[in-house]
Amino acid sequence: MRSGLIDRRAFVKAAGLTFLAALRPGALMALERADAVYASGIRAADGSFAVATVTEQGRIVDQVALPARAHGMAFSKATGKTVAFARRPGTYAMIFDPWNKAEPIVISAKEGRHFYGHGTFSPDGRLLYSSENDFDNNRGIIGLYDARNRFARIGEYETYGVGPHDMTVSDDGRLLIVANGGIETHPDFGRTKLNLDHMQPSLTLIDAASGQLIEKHTLPPQYARVSTRHVDIDASGRVWFACQYEGHRNDLPPLVGHFAKGEDLTFVTLPDDTTRALGNYVGAIAVNRAENLVGVTSPVEGTSVTLDAATGKVLKVESIADAAGIAQARQGFAVSSYDGDFLGEHSDVAWDQHIVRIARS
């Protein structure tokens, strides 16, 4: 049985001659041999920023220039559109199609807002949702953008929390799931965290049709400095979340957990040595639905951890210097690093924090 990743022939057919003609000979050879492709932000050796398209062997096959550093990525299986969101407190998002050379669309955050680096598409690809900061009112926002009208901004919802970071949408498109990190920031102070003494981390479920709050899960007081940052959904619809700790470096807080609608949060009890290996900081999380696995990475201590999604048991701990992004692979996970490694292949770039797997239905 083939994996859910896009196969080489489908990619070539979808890409068309214009895309293929622009590829370097070595890159074209890599694409011809590829079973899958990914996209991730990079910083090139000359200091410029781009989004790179990557094979499952870790070979870069194409790049699209960015106006500034990116952070998270979003991909629509329905339309093939991919989005790179600016790193907080950036104000741009760039939408492009990896399968052709059409001019990218660059959108800007509404006045008084900035992007938090993440977003997601509705399952039908018609809407783009982005996590944003209403910084003067210290209020988390979901921006709504019409993908059928060059991503014009058509509205916004509250996230019912402070400092929303990552977000996703349920498979049926009815629920938006937001990780409110609980940290107050303001662009006048750059990336400074302004409320570490009274953080308010939470996870919220929001009705995608109306913006109404369905559920809010506020972390208990003893975990008030456990910032909820990244989310993914497994095959059963269970939400997995990953955290970054803003407390004492010698503490051993919970860093990974899960929940489903109507349930309380459940934290995974990691062995102390695994928590130490993550440096109290999970930078990215991904679910491999086919194998029922959850993967997390930490650049702080250079670690990648694979969990059994059914039990939460640690299956593998790997040392990967500057481990950054993680995404489902045909077996296990693809992991990138800030120092240029992607699935063991080294390139003269710095990979950014997140990877998106590109697949076309």
Salt bridges, closest charged atoms under 4 A:
ASP35 OD2 - ARG330 NH2 2.79
GLU56 OE1 - ARG330 NE 3.81
ASP62 OD2 - LYS101 NZ 3.04
GLU132 OE1 - ARG153 NH2 2.82
ASP134 OD1 - ARG113 NH1 3.28
ASP134 OD2 - ARG139 NH2 2.95
ASP136 OD1 - HIS186 NE2 2.97
ASP146 OD1 - ARG148 NE 3.59
GLU156 OE2 - ARG113 NH2 2.83
GLU156 OE2 - ARG139 NH2 3.67
GLU156 OE1 - ARG153 NH2 2.98
GLU158 OE2 - ARG139 NH1 3.62
ASP166 OD1 - HIS118 ND1 3.26
ASP171 OD2 - ARG289 NH1 2.85
ASP188 OD2 - HIS186 ND1 3.64
ASP197 OD1 - HIS198 ND1 2.61
GLU215 OE1 - HIS217 NE2 2.87
GLU246 OE2 - LYS193 NZ 2.88
GLU263 OE1 - ARG238 NH1 2.89
ASP341 OD1 - HIS346 ND1 2.92
ASP352 OD2 - ARG69 NE 2.86
